[in-house]
Amino acid sequence: MSDAIKHECGIALLRLKKPLSFYKEKYGSAFYGIQKMYLLMEKQHNRGQDGAGLASIKLDVEPGERYISRIRSNQSQPIQDIFAQINQRINEELTTHPEYNDNVDLQKQEIPYIGELFLGHVRYGTFGKNSIESVHPFLRQNNWMHRNLIVAGNFNMTNVKELFDDLVRLGQHPKEMADTVTVMEKIGHFLDDEVTDLYQQCKNEGLSKREASPEIAERLDIARILRRASKNWDGGYAMAGLLGHGDAFVTRDPAGIRPAFYYQDDEIVVVASERPVIQTVFNVPFEAIREITPGHAIIVKKDGRVLDEQIREALPLKACSFERIYFSRGSDAEIYQERKELGKLIMPAVLEAIGNDTDNTVFSYIPNTAETSFYGMVEAAQDFLNQRKISDILANKEVLTAEKLQDILSVKLRTEKVAIKDAKLRTFITEDSSRDDLVAHVYDVTYGVINPSDNLVIIDDSIVRGTTLKKSIIKMMDRLHPKKIVIVSSAPQIRYPDCYGIDMAKLEGLIAFQATLELLKERNLYHLVDEVYQKSKAQEHLPDSEVVNYVKEIYAPFTDQEISDKIAEMLTSSDVNAEVKIIFQTVENLHTACPKNLGDWYFTGDYPTNGGNRVVNRAFMNFYEGKDARAY
């Protein structure tokens, strides 16, 4: 993707079902869980490189023995940092106490992170926050084992203020108005509530306080706690939690916006944000891994039972399509084919843009995640070329010679790696023109493969802000002197902000919105901006369920092509000589290619939760009022 956008997180939960001695005997190490957690997190580093954290729980320890360990890092390579620290600590213990080396019981008792239950998290910093306090997992401590709560998630809530106010009404005093704090304290409140009720039951049954403690842990109804805690959550989430005594859960939002997959056998239960991560780390087949049902929770009880419980009533399935276009690793079998299909489906529009002249066209891609869509585009172009060859052969069948046949068959598609992502350049100069010159060199080009009579077709995942296209890519491509540059986006036009975990929070940052404003000015329709503002302002205090996305009216007067052409004009500097055209995927083709991930609110404005409409209207009001602020 030329315009880098960040995704908020990846999670990994692992429960070992057997005693640690089993893994020592079968796999040669009681550190099996830690090793697998490293792989689960490293294989998801694409989901977050600003921070990482790991928590572990030891089961069935004696009072006075430490059973929870947690480590977090916001260093430049946070996953490597936390596991280097863990490894160092383990090695120090084994060196100081050689008697631990072959004694699994002593290892578990004396060495941190040697346990049966693990929760890992990787994240990108959002809204400028990347302090260590913002790094998951979060820990809520208590002397009662089952009141200890560890939470990490891939989530974003649209109604943080409402959730904050709920806590205040419950008598709490949250330390800040952030969704991570409010979500954790909401779960913690109902956990405390459940424990209190169960203690009273045990007391009525004549159990002592010490006898009641394990009984409470056994009877805890995690699903009930989650139902009560998540009742008012509005957002996209895959939320994972551990309880100090050994229960664990992962719950997913009712629209299935954020992804979560799980696998279990008689040795492990594992949950991750991406399916191929589990496939690779545990060498299990695609069909053995299940997706957590939207609105459900996978609950792992301390005794190893795995429950699939409905927590919220399901909404229409709107799984995030950006997961398929860009965020998730392309090694997933379905995602790989879907990305190829995105490239194939856009090829007719590309052929129209180049006048079907494949002989004088070079096809390429913007590194690196657009590569799979490029393969699909090339396959479709090859199909077109084969049909042309068949037509030529049939048209000349009466006079066909071996030489003529060879000429027809020798025509090939021209594909080249034209754009090369250069080493990350530090824009340390503050003066604008100098900074722009540095940005222009983010990409380098391959010289000598383009003729002045050539079209250059280059595919990108998506176009968000267009900054890198304007300041770098188009200018660099123009240095190759093609007659025409066709930029192809395998995603549709991004017209609306996201509020479920992608850092596209402001309307004015989106090039499609900027282009539409220019069209409104040119056609004397800018009064629509004032009208949409008044409509948005009028529903500012309505319940979320009654709010309408009036921002759609800004785009209504124009066709997709008109907006695309204006984007091309705005991203083409006056010093570019080649004709520049930009082609976007259609929403219909997106749904054809990715039929299981129909979440398209950033393209269509059709938000899957009520809070989304409030957010888009707030984002528009912020733009209109000149406020540089979050819309949620």
RODOVO-996808 format. One line per 2 residues: number of its first residue (from 1); their letters; for each residue x, y, z of C-alpha. Coordinates in Angstrom, 1 decimal. Example, Ala and Ser with C-alpha at 12.3 -4.5 7.8 and 13.67 -1.06 7.14 Angstrom:
<rs>
1	AS	12.3/-4.5/7.8 ~ 13.7/-1.1/7.1 $
</rs>
This chain:
<rs>
1	MS	0.0/0.0/0.0 ~ 1.4/3.3/-1.0 $
3	DA	-0.4/5.2/1.7 ~ 0.4/3.3/4.9 $
5	IK	-2.5/2.9/7.2 ~ -2.3/1.2/10.5 $
7	HE	-4.4/-1.5/11.9 ~ -4.9/-1.7/15.6 $
9	CG	-3.8/-5.1/16.8 ~ -3.3/-8.9/16.8 $
11	IA	-4.1/-11.3/19.6 ~ -2.8/-14.8/20.5 $
13	LL	-4.2/-16.9/23.3 ~ -2.8/-20.4/24.1 $
15	RL	-3.9/-22.9/26.7 ~ -1.9/-26.0/27.3 $
17	KK	-4.3/-28.8/28.3 ~ -1.7/-31.3/29.5 $
19	PL	0.8/-31.0/32.4 ~ 4.1/-29.3/31.5 $
21	SF	5.8/-32.7/31.9 ~ 3.9/-33.9/28.9 $
23	YK	5.4/-31.2/26.7 ~ 8.9/-31.8/28.2 $
25	EK	8.6/-35.5/27.3 ~ 7.0/-35.1/23.8 $
27	YG	8.6/-31.9/22.6 ~ 11.8/-31.8/24.7 $
29	SA	11.0/-28.7/26.7 ~ 8.7/-27.4/29.3 $
31	FY	9.1/-24.0/27.6 ~ 6.8/-25.3/24.8 $
33	GI	4.2/-22.7/25.5 ~ 6.6/-19.7/25.4 $
35	QK	8.1/-21.0/22.2 ~ 4.8/-21.2/20.5 $
37	MY	3.7/-17.8/21.8 ~ 6.8/-16.3/20.2 $
39	LL	5.8/-17.8/16.9 ~ 2.2/-16.8/17.2 $
41	ME	3.1/-13.2/17.8 ~ 6.0/-13.0/15.4 $
43	KQ	3.7/-14.4/12.6 ~ 1.3/-11.5/13.3 $
45	HN	3.9/-8.7/13.5 ~ 2.1/-7.3/10.4 $
47	RG	-0.7/-6.4/12.7 ~ 1.4/-4.2/15.0 $
49	QD	5.0/-3.1/15.4 ~ 4.7/-0.3/17.9 $
51	GA	4.1/-2.4/21.0 ~ 3.9/-6.0/22.2 $
53	GL	3.0/-7.7/25.5 ~ 2.7/-11.2/27.0 $
55	AS	1.0/-12.5/30.1 ~ 1.2/-16.0/31.5 $
57	IK	-0.6/-17.9/34.3 ~ 0.5/-20.9/36.2 $
59	LD	-2.3/-23.3/37.2 ~ -2.7/-24.9/40.7 $
61	VE	0.1/-23.1/42.5 ~ 0.4/-22.9/46.3 $
63	PG	-0.5/-19.6/48.2 ~ 2.6/-17.4/48.2 $
65	ER	3.9/-18.5/44.9 ~ 3.8/-16.1/42.0 $
67	YI	1.4/-17.3/39.3 ~ 0.9/-14.3/37.0 $
69	SR	3.7/-12.8/34.9 ~ 3.4/-10.0/32.5 $
71	IR	5.9/-8.2/30.2 ~ 5.3/-5.3/27.8 $
73	SN	7.5/-3.3/25.4 ~ 7.2/-0.3/23.1 $
75	QS	10.8/-0.6/21.8 ~ 11.5/-0.5/18.1 $
77	QP	11.2/-4.3/17.8 ~ 8.9/-5.0/20.7 $
79	IQ	8.2/-8.7/20.0 ~ 12.0/-9.5/19.9 $
81	DI	12.5/-7.3/23.0 ~ 10.0/-9.0/25.3 $
83	FA	11.1/-12.5/24.3 ~ 14.8/-11.6/24.6 $
85	QI	14.0/-10.4/28.2 ~ 12.1/-13.6/28.9 $
87	NQ	14.9/-15.8/27.5 ~ 17.5/-13.9/29.5 $
89	RI	15.5/-14.4/32.7 ~ 15.1/-18.1/32.1 $
91	NE	18.7/-18.6/31.3 ~ 19.8/-16.7/34.4 $
93	EL	17.6/-18.9/36.6 ~ 18.9/-22.1/34.9 $
95	TT	22.5/-21.0/35.2 ~ 22.1/-20.0/38.9 $
97	HP	20.1/-23.1/39.7 ~ 21.3/-26.0/37.6 $
99	EY	19.0/-28.3/39.6 ~ 16.1/-26.7/37.7 $
101	ND	17.3/-28.0/34.3 ~ 15.6/-31.4/34.3 $
103	NV	13.0/-30.7/37.0 ~ 9.7/-29.5/35.4 $
105	DL	8.1/-29.0/38.8 ~ 10.9/-26.7/40.0 $
107	QK	10.9/-24.8/36.7 ~ 7.2/-24.1/37.0 $
109	QE	7.5/-23.1/40.6 ~ 10.6/-20.9/40.4 $
111	IP	10.8/-19.5/36.8 ~ 8.4/-16.8/35.5 $
113	YI	6.4/-17.4/32.3 ~ 6.6/-21.2/32.6 $
115	GE	2.9/-21.8/32.8 ~ -0.1/-23.3/31.1 $
117	LF	-2.1/-20.2/30.0 ~ -0.8/-17.4/27.8 $
119	LG	-2.1/-14.2/26.2 ~ -0.1/-12.2/23.7 $
121	HV	-0.7/-8.9/21.9 ~ 0.8/-6.8/19.2 $
123	RY	-0.3/-3.3/18.4 ~ 0.1/-0.1/16.5 $
125	GT	0.0/3.2/18.4 ~ -3.1/5.2/17.6 $
127	FG	-3.9/8.9/17.9 ~ -0.3/9.6/18.8 $
129	KN	-0.3/7.3/21.9 ~ 2.4/4.8/22.1 $
131	SI	3.4/4.9/25.8 ~ 4.1/1.7/27.6 $
133	ES	0.8/2.3/29.5 ~ -1.1/1.8/26.3 $
135	VH	0.4/-1.5/25.5 ~ -1.7/-4.6/26.1 $
137	PF	-2.3/-6.9/28.0 ~ -3.9/-4.9/30.8 $
139	LR	-3.9/-6.3/34.3 ~ -6.5/-5.8/37.1 $
141	QN	-5.0/-7.3/40.3 ~ -6.6/-8.7/43.4 $
143	NW	-5.7/-11.0/46.2 ~ -8.6/-13.3/45.3 $
145	MH	-7.2/-15.5/42.5 ~ -10.4/-15.5/40.5 $
147	RN	-10.7/-11.7/40.6 ~ -7.5/-11.2/38.8 $
149	LI	-8.2/-10.2/35.2 ~ -5.9/-9.9/32.2 $
151	VA	-7.3/-8.4/29.0 ~ -6.0/-7.8/25.5 $
153	GN	-7.9/-7.1/22.4 ~ -8.1/-6.0/18.8 $
155	FN	-10.9/-3.5/19.1 ~ -12.3/0.0/18.9 $
157	MT	-15.5/1.2/20.6 ~ -17.5/4.1/19.1 $
159	NV	-19.3/4.9/22.3 ~ -16.4/5.4/24.8 $
161	KE	-18.2/8.3/26.6 ~ -21.3/6.3/27.1 $
163	LF	-19.3/3.3/28.5 ~ -17.3/5.7/30.8 $
165	DD	-20.6/7.2/32.1 ~ -21.9/3.7/32.8 $
167	LV	-18.9/3.0/35.0 ~ -19.5/6.3/36.9 $
169	RL	-23.1/5.4/37.4 ~ -21.9/2.0/38.8 $
171	GQ	-19.9/4.0/41.4 ~ -16.5/3.6/39.8 $
173	HP	-13.9/6.2/39.2 ~ -12.1/5.3/35.9 $
175	KE	-8.6/6.7/35.6 ~ -9.2/7.9/32.0 $
177	MA	-11.8/7.9/29.3 ~ -10.3/5.3/27.0 $
179	DT	-12.0/2.2/25.5 ~ -9.3/-0.1/26.9 $
181	VT	-9.9/1.2/30.4 ~ -13.7/1.2/30.2 $
183	VM	-14.0/-2.2/28.6 ~ -11.7/-3.8/31.2 $
185	EK	-13.4/-2.2/34.1 ~ -16.8/-3.2/32.8 $
187	IG	-15.7/-6.8/32.7 ~ -14.1/-6.4/36.0 $
189	HF	-17.2/-5.0/37.6 ~ -19.4/-7.9/36.6 $
191	LD	-16.7/-10.4/37.5 ~ -16.7/-8.9/41.0 $
193	DE	-20.5/-9.0/41.0 ~ -20.5/-12.7/40.1 $
195	VT	-17.9/-13.6/42.6 ~ -19.8/-11.8/45.4 $
197	DL	-23.0/-13.7/44.5 ~ -21.2/-17.0/44.4 $
199	YQ	-19.5/-16.4/47.7 ~ -22.8/-15.7/49.3 $
201	QC	-24.1/-19.0/47.8 ~ -21.1/-20.9/49.2 $
203	KN	-21.5/-19.2/52.6 ~ -25.2/-20.3/52.7 $
205	EG	-24.1/-23.8/51.9 ~ -21.9/-23.8/55.0 $
207	LS	-18.5/-23.6/53.2 ~ -15.6/-21.7/54.8 $
209	KR	-13.9/-18.9/53.0 ~ -11.0/-21.1/52.0 $
211	EA	-13.3/-23.9/50.8 ~ -15.4/-21.3/48.9 $
213	SP	-12.5/-20.0/46.8 ~ -12.0/-23.0/44.5 $
215	EI	-15.8/-23.6/44.4 ~ -16.3/-20.0/43.1 $
217	AE	-13.7/-20.6/40.4 ~ -15.5/-23.7/39.3 $
219	RL	-18.9/-22.1/39.2 ~ -18.0/-18.8/37.6 $
221	DI	-20.3/-18.2/34.6 ~ -17.9/-16.4/32.2 $
223	AR	-20.6/-16.2/29.5 ~ -23.0/-14.4/31.9 $
225	IL	-20.2/-12.0/32.9 ~ -19.5/-11.2/29.2 $
227	RR	-23.2/-10.7/28.4 ~ -23.6/-8.2/31.2 $
229	AS	-20.3/-6.4/30.5 ~ -20.8/-6.1/26.7 $
231	KN	-24.5/-5.1/26.7 ~ -23.8/-1.6/25.5 $
233	WD	-20.6/-2.1/23.6 ~ -20.7/-0.5/20.1 $
235	GG	-17.7/-1.3/17.9 ~ -15.6/-3.9/16.4 $
237	YA	-13.8/-6.2/18.7 ~ -12.0/-9.5/19.3 $
239	MA	-11.6/-9.4/23.1 ~ -9.4/-11.9/25.0 $
241	GL	-9.1/-12.3/28.7 ~ -7.6/-14.5/31.4 $
243	LG	-8.7/-15.0/35.0 ~ -6.1/-15.6/37.6 $
245	HG	-7.4/-19.1/38.6 ~ -7.2/-20.3/34.9 $
247	DA	-10.4/-19.6/33.0 ~ -9.9/-17.9/29.6 $
249	FV	-12.1/-16.4/26.9 ~ -12.2/-14.7/23.5 $
251	TR	-15.3/-12.9/22.5 ~ -16.1/-11.4/19.1 $
253	DP	-18.4/-8.5/18.1 ~ -21.9/-9.3/16.8 $
255	AG	-21.2/-8.1/13.3 ~ -17.9/-10.0/13.0 $
257	IR	-16.0/-6.8/12.2 ~ -12.7/-8.0/13.7 $
259	PA	-11.4/-11.5/13.0 ~ -10.6/-14.3/15.4 $
261	FY	-9.9/-18.0/14.7 ~ -9.4/-21.0/17.0 $
263	YQ	-8.2/-24.6/17.0 ~ -8.3/-27.2/19.7 $
265	DD	-7.2/-30.8/20.2 ~ -6.3/-32.9/23.2 $
267	EI	-3.1/-30.9/23.8 ~ -3.9/-27.2/23.2 $
269	VV	-6.5/-24.6/22.6 ~ -5.3/-21.7/20.6 $
271	VA	-6.9/-18.4/19.3 ~ -5.3/-15.9/16.9 $
273	SE	-6.4/-13.0/14.8 ~ -5.4/-14.9/11.6 $
275	RP	-5.9/-18.4/10.5 ~ -2.6/-19.2/8.7 $
277	VI	-0.7/-18.3/11.9 ~ -2.3/-21.2/13.6 $
279	QT	-1.8/-23.4/10.6 ~ 1.9/-22.7/10.4 $
281	VF	2.7/-22.7/14.1 ~ 0.9/-25.9/14.9 $
283	NV	1.0/-27.6/11.5 ~ -2.7/-28.2/11.3 $
285	PF	-4.9/-28.2/8.2 ~ -7.0/-25.3/7.0 $
287	EA	-10.3/-27.1/7.7 ~ -9.4/-27.9/11.3 $
289	IR	-9.4/-24.2/12.2 ~ -12.7/-22.4/13.0 $
291	EI	-13.7/-18.8/13.0 ~ -15.3/-17.6/16.2 $
293	TP	-18.9/-17.0/15.5 ~ -19.8/-13.3/15.6 $
295	GH	-21.5/-12.4/18.9 ~ -20.1/-15.6/20.5 $
297	AI	-17.3/-16.3/22.9 ~ -14.9/-19.3/23.1 $
299	IV	-14.5/-20.0/26.8 ~ -11.8/-22.3/28.1 $
301	KK	-12.5/-23.4/31.7 ~ -9.7/-24.2/34.1 $
303	DG	-10.5/-27.9/33.8 ~ -9.9/-27.7/30.0 $
305	RV	-13.5/-27.7/28.8 ~ -14.0/-25.5/25.8 $
307	LD	-17.4/-23.8/25.5 ~ -18.9/-21.9/22.6 $
309	EQ	-21.4/-19.5/24.1 ~ -23.6/-16.8/22.5 $
311	IR	-23.0/-13.5/24.2 ~ -24.7/-11.0/21.9 $
313	EA	-27.5/-11.3/19.3 ~ -25.8/-11.4/15.9 $
315	LP	-26.0/-8.5/13.6 ~ -25.8/-8.8/9.8 $
317	LK	-22.3/-10.1/9.0 ~ -20.0/-7.2/8.1 $
319	AC	-16.5/-8.6/8.5 ~ -13.9/-6.0/7.6 $
321	SF	-13.0/-6.2/3.9 ~ -9.7/-4.4/4.5 $
323	ER	-8.6/-7.6/6.3 ~ -8.8/-9.3/2.9 $
325	IY	-7.5/-6.4/0.8 ~ -4.5/-5.5/2.9 $
327	FS	-4.2/-6.2/6.7 ~ -4.2/-10.0/7.0 $
329	RG	-1.3/-12.0/5.7 ~ -1.8/-13.2/2.2 $
331	SD	-0.6/-16.7/3.1 ~ -4.2/-17.6/4.0 $
333	AE	-5.6/-19.8/1.3 ~ -8.9/-17.9/0.9 $
335	IY	-7.3/-14.5/1.1 ~ -4.7/-15.3/-1.5 $
337	QE	-7.4/-16.3/-4.0 ~ -9.6/-13.3/-3.1 $
339	RK	-6.7/-10.9/-3.7 ~ -6.1/-12.5/-7.1 $
341	EL	-9.8/-12.2/-7.9 ~ -9.7/-8.5/-7.1 $
343	GK	-7.0/-8.1/-9.7 ~ -8.9/-10.2/-12.3 $
345	LI	-12.2/-8.3/-11.8 ~ -10.6/-4.9/-12.4 $
347	MP	-8.9/-5.9/-15.6 ~ -11.8/-5.0/-18.0 $
349	AV	-11.6/-1.4/-16.9 ~ -7.8/-1.5/-17.3 $
351	LE	-8.2/-2.8/-20.9 ~ -10.6/0.0/-21.7 $
353	AI	-8.2/2.6/-20.3 ~ -5.3/1.3/-22.5 $
355	GN	-7.5/0.8/-25.6 ~ -6.9/-3.0/-25.4 $
357	DT	-3.3/-2.3/-26.4 ~ -1.4/-4.9/-24.4 $
359	DN	1.5/-4.9/-26.8 ~ 2.5/-1.4/-25.8 $
361	TV	1.7/-1.7/-22.1 ~ 3.9/-2.7/-19.1 $
363	FS	2.1/-4.1/-16.1 ~ 3.6/-3.7/-12.6 $
365	YI	2.6/-3.2/-8.9 ~ 3.4/-1.1/-6.0 $
367	PN	5.3/-3.2/-3.4 ~ 4.5/-5.3/-1.6 $
369	TA	1.0/-6.3/-0.6 ~ -0.4/-5.5/-4.0 $
371	ET	1.6/-8.3/-5.6 ~ -1.1/-10.9/-5.3 $
373	SF	-3.7/-8.7/-7.0 ~ -1.1/-8.1/-9.6 $
375	YG	-0.9/-11.8/-10.4 ~ -4.7/-11.9/-10.8 $
377	MV	-4.6/-8.9/-13.1 ~ -1.9/-10.5/-15.2 $
379	EA	-3.9/-13.7/-15.4 ~ -6.9/-11.8/-16.7 $
381	AQ	-4.7/-9.9/-19.2 ~ -3.2/-13.3/-20.3 $
383	DF	-6.7/-14.6/-20.9 ~ -7.5/-11.5/-23.1 $
385	LN	-4.2/-12.1/-25.0 ~ -5.0/-15.8/-25.6 $
387	QR	-8.4/-14.9/-27.0 ~ -6.7/-12.4/-29.3 $
389	KI	-4.3/-15.1/-30.5 ~ -7.2/-17.6/-31.1 $
391	SD	-9.0/-14.9/-33.1 ~ -5.9/-14.2/-35.2 $
393	IL	-5.3/-17.9/-35.8 ~ -8.9/-18.5/-36.9 $
395	AN	-8.9/-15.4/-39.1 ~ -5.7/-16.5/-40.9 $
397	KE	-6.3/-20.3/-40.9 ~ -6.4/-20.4/-44.7 $
399	VL	-3.0/-18.8/-45.2 ~ -1.4/-19.7/-41.9 $
401	TA	2.3/-20.6/-42.1 ~ 4.6/-21.8/-39.4 $
403	EK	6.3/-18.4/-39.4 ~ 3.0/-16.6/-39.1 $
405	LQ	1.9/-18.9/-36.3 ~ 5.1/-18.3/-34.5 $
407	DI	4.6/-14.5/-34.8 ~ 1.1/-14.8/-33.3 $
409	LS	2.1/-17.1/-30.5 ~ 5.3/-15.2/-29.5 $
411	VK	3.3/-12.1/-28.3 ~ 3.6/-11.9/-24.6 $
413	LR	2.5/-9.7/-21.8 ~ 5.1/-7.3/-20.6 $
415	TE	5.4/-7.4/-16.8 ~ 8.2/-5.7/-14.9 $
417	KV	9.1/-4.8/-11.3 ~ 9.1/-1.0/-11.9 $
419	AI	8.5/0.4/-8.5 ~ 11.1/-0.4/-5.8 $
421	KD	10.5/0.6/-2.1 ~ 13.7/2.3/-1.0 $
423	AK	15.1/2.2/2.5 ~ 13.0/4.2/4.8 $
425	LR	14.1/7.8/4.5 ~ 14.0/10.1/7.5 $
427	TF	12.4/13.4/6.7 ~ 14.6/15.2/9.3 $
429	IT	14.5/18.6/7.5 ~ 11.6/20.7/8.6 $
431	ED	11.5/23.1/5.6 ~ 8.5/22.0/3.5 $
433	SS	10.1/21.9/0.0 ~ 13.1/19.9/1.3 $
435	RD	10.8/17.4/3.1 ~ 8.7/17.0/-0.1 $
437	DL	11.9/16.2/-2.1 ~ 12.8/13.5/0.4 $
439	VA	9.3/12.0/0.3 ~ 9.5/11.9/-3.5 $
441	HV	12.3/9.4/-3.2 ~ 10.5/6.9/-1.0 $
443	YD	10.2/4.8/-4.2 ~ 12.8/4.2/-6.8 $
445	VT	12.2/3.0/-10.4 ~ 13.7/0.5/-12.8 $
447	YG	15.0/2.3/-15.8 ~ 15.2/1.0/-19.4 $
449	VI	12.0/-1.1/-19.5 ~ 9.6/1.6/-20.7 $
451	NP	9.4/3.0/-24.2 ~ 7.9/6.4/-25.0 $
453	SD	5.0/4.7/-26.8 ~ 4.1/2.6/-23.8 $
455	NL	1.3/2.7/-21.2 ~ 2.4/1.9/-17.7 $
457	VI	-0.2/0.1/-15.6 ~ 0.6/-0.2/-11.9 $
459	ID	-1.7/-1.7/-9.3 ~ -2.0/-0.7/-5.6 $
461	DS	-4.1/-2.2/-2.8 ~ -6.0/1.0/-2.1 $
463	IV	-5.6/4.8/-2.3 ~ -6.4/6.5/1.0 $
465	RG	-4.8/10.0/1.1 ~ -2.9/9.9/-2.2 $
467	TT	0.1/11.7/-0.6 ~ 2.7/9.2/-1.7 $
469	LK	1.2/8.8/-5.1 ~ 1.4/12.6/-5.7 $
471	KS	4.7/13.3/-4.1 ~ 6.6/10.2/-5.1 $
473	II	5.1/7.4/-7.2 ~ 3.6/9.3/-10.1 $
475	KM	6.6/11.6/-10.4 ~ 9.0/8.7/-10.3 $
477	MD	7.0/6.7/-12.9 ~ 6.9/9.8/-15.1 $
479	RL	10.7/9.7/-15.2 ~ 10.4/6.6/-17.3 $
481	HP	8.6/8.7/-20.0 ~ 5.6/6.5/-20.6 $
483	KK	2.8/8.1/-22.7 ~ 0.2/7.1/-20.1 $
485	IV	0.3/6.1/-16.4 ~ -2.7/4.0/-15.2 $
487	IV	-2.9/3.7/-11.4 ~ -5.2/0.8/-10.4 $
489	SS	-6.7/0.4/-6.9 ~ -7.8/-3.1/-6.1 $
491	AP	-10.1/-1.4/-3.5 ~ -13.0/1.0/-4.2 $
493	QI	-12.8/4.7/-3.3 ~ -12.4/5.3/0.4 $
495	RY	-15.0/7.9/1.1 ~ -15.8/7.6/4.9 $
497	PD	-13.8/7.4/8.1 ~ -13.3/4.1/10.0 $
499	CY	-14.2/3.8/13.6 ~ -13.6/0.1/14.3 $
501	GI	-9.8/-0.1/14.4 ~ -8.2/1.5/11.3 $
503	DM	-6.5/4.9/11.5 ~ -8.8/6.6/8.9 $
505	AK	-10.6/8.8/11.4 ~ -10.8/12.2/9.5 $
507	LE	-12.8/12.9/6.4 ~ -10.6/15.7/5.2 $
509	GL	-7.7/13.3/5.0 ~ -9.4/11.1/2.4 $
511	IA	-8.5/12.0/-1.3 ~ -12.0/10.9/-2.4 $
513	FQ	-13.6/13.4/-0.1 ~ -11.2/16.2/-1.2 $
515	AT	-11.9/15.5/-4.8 ~ -15.7/15.6/-4.3 $
517	LE	-15.4/18.9/-2.5 ~ -13.6/20.3/-5.6 $
519	LL	-16.3/19.0/-7.9 ~ -19.0/20.6/-5.7 $
521	KE	-17.1/24.0/-6.0 ~ -16.7/23.6/-9.8 $
523	RN	-20.4/22.9/-10.4 ~ -21.7/25.5/-7.9 $
525	LY	-23.1/22.8/-5.6 ~ -21.0/23.6/-2.5 $
527	HL	-24.2/24.6/-0.7 ~ -24.7/20.9/-0.2 $
529	VD	-21.8/21.1/2.3 ~ -23.7/23.6/4.4 $
531	EV	-26.9/21.6/4.1 ~ -25.3/18.3/5.2 $
533	YQ	-23.7/20.2/8.2 ~ -27.1/21.5/9.3 $
535	KS	-28.6/18.1/9.0 ~ -25.8/16.5/10.9 $
537	KA	-25.9/19.2/13.6 ~ -29.6/18.7/14.0 $
539	QE	-29.2/15.1/15.0 ~ -26.1/15.6/17.3 $
541	HL	-28.0/14.7/20.4 ~ -30.3/12.0/19.0 $
543	PD	-29.9/8.4/20.1 ~ -27.4/6.5/17.9 $
545	SE	-30.2/4.3/16.6 ~ -31.9/7.4/15.1 $
547	VV	-28.8/9.0/13.5 ~ -28.7/9.0/9.6 $
549	NY	-25.4/9.2/7.6 ~ -26.1/12.4/5.7 $
551	VK	-22.5/12.6/4.4 ~ -23.6/10.3/1.6 $
553	EI	-25.4/13.3/0.1 ~ -22.0/14.9/-0.6 $
555	YA	-21.1/12.2/-3.1 ~ -24.6/11.7/-4.5 $
557	PF	-24.4/14.2/-7.5 ~ -21.4/12.5/-9.0 $
559	TD	-20.6/9.2/-10.7 ~ -17.7/7.1/-9.5 $
561	QE	-15.8/7.9/-12.7 ~ -16.2/11.6/-12.2 $
563	IS	-14.7/11.4/-8.7 ~ -11.9/9.1/-10.0 $
565	DK	-11.0/11.6/-12.8 ~ -10.9/14.4/-10.3 $
567	IA	-8.6/12.4/-8.0 ~ -6.3/11.8/-10.9 $
569	EM	-6.2/15.5/-11.7 ~ -5.5/16.4/-8.1 $
571	LT	-2.7/13.8/-7.7 ~ -0.9/14.8/-11.0 $
573	SS	1.6/17.6/-10.5 ~ 2.0/20.2/-13.2 $
575	DV	5.5/18.9/-14.0 ~ 4.2/15.4/-14.9 $
577	NA	4.2/14.9/-18.7 ~ 2.4/11.6/-19.0 $
579	EV	-1.4/11.3/-19.1 ~ -2.5/9.9/-15.7 $
581	KI	-5.6/7.9/-15.1 ~ -6.8/6.3/-11.9 $
583	IF	-9.1/3.3/-11.8 ~ -10.9/2.1/-8.7 $
585	QT	-12.5/-1.3/-8.0 ~ -16.3/-1.3/-7.8 $
587	VE	-18.0/-2.2/-4.6 ~ -19.9/-5.0/-6.5 $
589	NL	-16.6/-6.6/-7.6 ~ -15.3/-6.3/-4.1 $
591	HT	-18.2/-8.3/-2.8 ~ -17.8/-10.8/-5.6 $
593	AC	-14.2/-11.3/-4.7 ~ -14.6/-11.3/-0.9 $
595	PK	-18.1/-12.8/-0.3 ~ -17.5/-13.6/3.4 $
597	NL	-16.2/-10.1/4.3 ~ -19.0/-7.7/3.3 $
599	GD	-17.9/-4.9/5.7 ~ -17.6/-1.9/3.3 $
601	WY	-18.6/1.1/5.4 ~ -15.4/3.1/4.4 $
603	FT	-16.5/2.7/0.8 ~ -20.3/3.0/1.0 $
605	GD	-21.0/4.7/4.3 ~ -23.2/1.7/5.4 $
607	YP	-21.9/1.3/9.0 ~ -22.6/-2.0/10.7 $
609	TN	-23.4/-0.5/14.1 ~ -25.4/2.5/15.2 $
611	GG	-22.4/4.2/16.5 ~ -20.9/4.4/13.0 $
613	NR	-23.4/6.9/11.8 ~ -22.8/9.1/14.7 $
615	VV	-19.1/9.0/14.1 ~ -19.3/9.9/10.4 $
617	NR	-21.6/12.8/11.2 ~ -19.2/14.0/14.0 $
619	AF	-16.3/13.7/11.6 ~ -18.1/15.8/9.1 $
621	MN	-18.9/18.4/11.7 ~ -15.3/18.5/12.8 $
623	FY	-14.2/19.1/9.2 ~ -16.8/21.9/8.8 $
625	EG	-16.0/23.5/12.1 ~ -12.2/23.2/11.5 $
627	KD	-11.7/21.0/14.5 ~ -8.6/18.7/14.4 $
629	AR	-10.2/16.2/16.7 ~ -11.3/12.5/17.0 $
631	AY	-14.8/11.8/16.0 ~ -15.2/9.1/18.7 $
</rs>
